[in-house]
Every structure is written in structure tokens, then in C-alpha cells.
Amino acid sequence: MTILTLPAISGVAQPRIVRASLERRPLGEAAEWMRDVAAECCRHPTLSRGVVEYLQHRGLVNQCVLLAAEPSGPLCFQFIGVPTMTVMGRAWARQQIGRAVADADDTEFGDAMFASYEEAVESGQPVFNRIALDGLASPLIYTHTLVGWRDDTGRRAVLSCVQL
């Protein structure tokens, strides 16, 4: 378990201390919509317009986080959906767009998240995690399914489907 310090929220003067854990789970435990998205993504050799259209058609774009990287560049936040904004806040989300994922959080938990993103890219297989945050007003448990790609030029992308 990792200890995170979250920024002050809604006038709270001191940052909150949050314990976080990330647990790998079998993809079969993911919500049906997440498994469906993962299956569709695996039909595409790269993150393509077809993937985005699939998400748009099903109203799932706002459930996702999109990360992308140019060849030999860092994975950067490109889009942050509603579940992540709900937990981290809109201001945090706005600050992350275009920022390298590795720079967003220097905690052990952040490192574990980054390792999961890289695993999804390198393995070409969906990754499903259960994340627990304790120390908030009430404990928060959420899951995400990660699908990663690397194209022939070395560009990388990760789609993270998030469910609170």
C-alpha cells in the first residue's frame, strides 16, 4: 500500500493523506462494457479513428483516459474522462493534459500505475486492475482496463477505461 498526498479540496486547508493500492485482477472480472471495449481495441493494430468512433457510438468516451507518446517520447495525458475528474478534480485534470504521465505523480502508487500503462503497450494485452483509495471521506474502490498499442514508427498509446 502506498501513501498519497492529495491537494486540498473545496477550501480544506491541509492536503489529505490517502492510502492507495493497485491489485491486478483477471480480465474476466472486468465489467462487461470494459471487456467489450478491450475486445474491440484488440481488433485494431493501432489506436485508430475506428476505436474512437466505437467509443463515441456507445457513449463511452467520457469513461476513459487517453495517453499517447511520440517515438521515444513519454506517455502524455491527451484526454481525461469524468471518473478520473470526479476523483482528482477538474483543475488537476486540466493541468495534466499534455503532461507526461511519469511526471504527474512521484509516488510508489504513481510508479505502479505507470508500469501498468507500459505493460499494456509492451504486451499488447489488456490489463485489468482494482484500485483502492482509503483515507478519503469514504473509501473509494474503482477499476480500470488498459489497452495499449505501439505502431511501426514507435508511437505509443494507452486507453484506460475507468469505472467507479
C-alpha positions as CSV (number, residue, x, y, z in Angstrom):
1,M,0.0,0.0,0.0
2,T,1.2,3.5,-0.9
3,I,0.6,6.7,0.9
4,L,-0.6,9.6,-1.4
5,T,-1.0,13.2,-0.6
6,L,-3.9,14.8,-2.5
7,P,-4.2,18.5,-2.9
8,A,-6.6,20.5,-0.7
9,I,-10.1,20.3,-2.0
10,S,-13.0,22.8,-1.5
11,G,-11.3,25.1,1.0
12,V,-9.7,22.3,3.0
13,A,-6.5,23.9,4.2
14,Q,-4.4,20.8,4.6
15,P,-3.8,18.1,1.9
16,R,-5.4,14.8,2.6
17,I,-3.3,11.7,3.2
18,V,-4.6,8.7,1.2
19,R,-3.5,5.1,1.2
20,A,-3.7,3.6,-2.2
21,S,-3.3,0.0,-3.5
22,L,-3.3,-1.4,-7.0
23,E,-4.2,-5.1,-7.5
24,R,-4.0,-7.0,-10.8
25,R,-7.2,-8.9,-11.5
26,P,-8.2,-11.3,-14.3
27,L,-9.8,-9.5,-17.3
28,G,-12.9,-11.7,-16.8
29,E,-13.7,-9.8,-13.7
30,A,-14.0,-6.5,-15.6
31,A,-17.4,-5.0,-16.2
32,E,-18.9,-6.3,-19.5
33,W,-18.6,-2.9,-21.2
34,M,-14.9,-2.9,-20.3
35,R,-14.4,-6.4,-21.8
36,D,-16.3,-5.3,-24.9
37,V,-14.1,-2.2,-25.3
38,A,-10.9,-4.3,-24.8
39,A,-12.1,-6.8,-27.4
40,E,-12.8,-4.1,-29.9
41,C,-9.5,-2.4,-29.3
42,C,-7.6,-5.7,-29.8
43,R,-9.1,-5.8,-33.3
44,H,-7.2,-2.6,-34.2
45,P,-3.4,-2.7,-34.7
46,T,-3.1,0.9,-33.5
47,L,-5.3,3.4,-31.8
48,S,-7.4,4.5,-34.7
49,R,-10.4,6.5,-35.6
50,G,-12.3,3.2,-35.5
51,V,-11.6,2.9,-31.8
52,V,-12.7,6.4,-31.1
53,E,-15.9,6.0,-33.2
54,Y,-16.7,2.8,-31.3
55,L,-16.4,4.6,-28.0
56,Q,-18.4,7.6,-29.3
57,H,-21.2,5.4,-30.7
58,R,-21.6,3.7,-27.3
59,G,-21.3,6.9,-25.2
60,L,-18.1,5.6,-23.5
61,V,-15.6,8.3,-24.4
62,N,-16.1,10.1,-21.1
63,Q,-15.4,7.0,-19.2
64,C,-11.9,6.9,-20.5
65,V,-8.4,8.4,-20.2
66,L,-6.2,8.5,-23.3
67,L,-2.5,8.6,-23.1
68,A,-0.2,8.9,-26.2
69,A,3.5,9.3,-27.0
70,E,5.6,10.1,-30.0
71,P,8.5,7.8,-30.8
72,S,11.0,7.8,-27.8
73,G,8.8,10.4,-26.0
74,P,7.0,10.0,-22.7
75,L,3.4,8.9,-22.5
76,C,1.3,12.1,-22.0
77,F,-2.3,12.7,-21.0
78,Q,-4.4,13.5,-24.0
79,F,-7.9,13.2,-22.6
80,I,-9.2,12.7,-19.1
81,G,-12.8,11.4,-18.6
82,V,-15.4,12.0,-16.0
83,P,-14.5,9.3,-13.4
84,T,-10.9,10.5,-13.1
85,M,-12.0,14.1,-12.9
86,T,-14.5,13.1,-10.2
87,V,-11.8,11.7,-8.1
88,M,-8.9,14.1,-8.8
89,G,-10.8,17.3,-9.7
90,R,-11.2,19.3,-12.9
91,A,-8.3,21.6,-12.0
92,W,-5.9,18.6,-11.7
93,A,-7.2,17.2,-15.0
94,R,-6.7,20.4,-16.9
95,Q,-3.1,20.7,-15.6
96,Q,-2.3,17.1,-16.7
97,I,-3.3,17.5,-20.4
98,G,-0.1,17.3,-22.5
99,R,1.9,16.4,-19.4
100,A,4.0,13.3,-19.1
101,V,2.3,10.6,-17.0
102,A,5.6,9.8,-15.3
103,D,5.8,13.4,-14.1
104,A,2.2,13.5,-12.8
105,D,2.8,11.6,-9.6
106,D,6.1,10.7,-8.0
107,T,4.8,8.2,-5.5
108,E,5.2,4.5,-5.5
109,F,1.5,4.2,-6.5
110,G,2.1,6.5,-9.5
111,D,5.0,4.3,-10.5
112,A,2.8,1.2,-10.3
113,M,0.2,2.9,-12.5
114,F,2.8,3.9,-15.0
115,A,4.2,0.3,-15.0
116,S,0.7,-0.9,-15.8
117,Y,0.4,1.5,-18.7
118,E,3.8,0.4,-20.1
119,E,2.8,-3.3,-19.6
120,A,-0.4,-2.7,-21.7
121,V,1.7,-1.2,-24.5
122,E,4.5,-3.8,-24.4
123,S,2.4,-6.9,-24.0
124,G,-0.3,-5.9,-26.4
125,Q,-2.8,-7.5,-24.0
126,P,-5.5,-5.8,-21.9
127,V,-4.6,-5.2,-18.3
128,F,-7.3,-5.0,-15.6
129,N,-6.6,-3.5,-12.1
130,R,-8.6,-2.9,-9.0
131,I,-7.6,0.3,-7.2
132,A,-8.5,1.1,-3.6
133,L,-8.1,4.6,-2.1
134,D,-8.5,4.8,1.7
135,G,-8.4,7.9,3.8
136,L,-11.0,9.9,1.9
137,A,-14.3,10.8,3.5
138,S,-15.3,7.3,2.4
139,P,-13.1,4.6,0.9
140,L,-13.1,4.6,-2.9
141,I,-12.6,1.5,-5.0
142,Y,-12.5,1.7,-8.7
143,T,-11.3,-0.5,-11.6
144,H,-9.7,0.2,-14.9
145,T,-9.0,-1.8,-18.0
146,L,-5.9,-0.7,-20.0
147,V,-5.3,-1.4,-23.7
148,G,-2.1,-0.3,-25.3
149,W,-0.6,0.0,-28.7
150,R,2.7,0.6,-30.4
151,D,2.8,1.4,-34.1
152,D,5.6,0.8,-36.6
153,T,7.0,4.3,-36.1
154,G,7.3,3.7,-32.3
155,R,4.4,5.9,-31.3
156,R,2.5,4.5,-28.3
157,A,-1.0,4.9,-26.9
158,V,-3.0,3.6,-23.9
159,L,-6.7,3.7,-23.5
160,S,-7.8,3.4,-19.9
161,C,-11.5,2.6,-19.3
162,V,-12.4,3.6,-15.8
163,Q,-15.4,2.5,-13.6
164,L,-16.1,4.0,-10.2
